[in-house]
C-alpha cells in the first residue's frame, strides 16, 4: 500500500554502487562476464546511474583490476550513466582513455581514514584531487565527490560536523557537481544526519547538490535516509542486494540494499523508475554467483520458499 508523507520529494534518484562499492569488498574476484551481466540487469530493472568500477591500482583492489575490460563490453545508452571512481591523475588518464564521461573522487573527513585509505593526510588528499577535478572539468566530465566517515570513525570516534563541512566545502570549491556524504561505518542516527545536512546548507551546499551514502551496520540506514529526504536530499546511494562495505574499515558492513530502499520509497509513493521484481531477481542471481545469501531483507522476503 502506498501512503505518502508530507514533506518528501515526489521522485528520488538512486545512485547504484553495487558493481563498484559492492564487488570491491568481496573476497572472490567476479568474472568480467558476470559483472557485465550484473550491470546490464540493473539497467534493465530501471536504474539509470550505475557506478561501475574504479581505476585504482590493482595491487590495492584486485577485484576491480578489470575496469577497462568491463567498460569495453557494457551496453551503451544515452539514458545510462556509468560513473567510475578515480583516486588520482593516473586513474583519470585511464578513465579518459576508456571514454568515461563521469568520475568520482573519494575523500575523508578524518585524518586516520585518509591515511589508511589514501596514504595521505586530509590536506594532502585534497591537494591530490584538485588537479584531477580541474582536468576532468576541462575535458567536460561530470564530477562527484565522496566524503567518508561523516558520522563517526572507528579510530577517532565522533566526527565534529564542522570538520565534515570544512572538507566538503573544499571539495565543492574545486568545482564538483555533487557531494555524497558517507556514513562509512553506519553509526549515524536521524538527528545527526539532519544536523549534518542543515550545516552543509548553511555553508552554501544545497540539498540539491547532496547525496547520502549509508551503511546498515546498526540498522539505521533507512531511518537515516528518511531523515535526509525530509531535509531535502533527493539522491540516495544504494547497493543491489546490500553487498559491499569498505576494504579499509573493517567495521563498515554492507551498504544500504537498493531493494530495501525501493520498498520504502514506493511505499511512500515516491517514484524511482525501478522495477522491484526485476531488481530482486538480479540480486538473487548475483547472490548465487557470490555463493552466499543476499543481505537485503526485501530480497530474502521475496525469494524465500
Helices and strands as residue ranges (DSSP letters): E 13-16, I 18-22, G 23-25, H 32-44, E 49-50, E 53-54, G 62-64, H 67-73, E 84-85, H 89-97, E 102-108, H 111-118, H 122-138, E 142-148, H 161-173, E 178-183, H 190-202, G 207-209, E 210-214, H 221-230, E 235-238, G 240-242, H 258-267, H 276-290, H 297-303
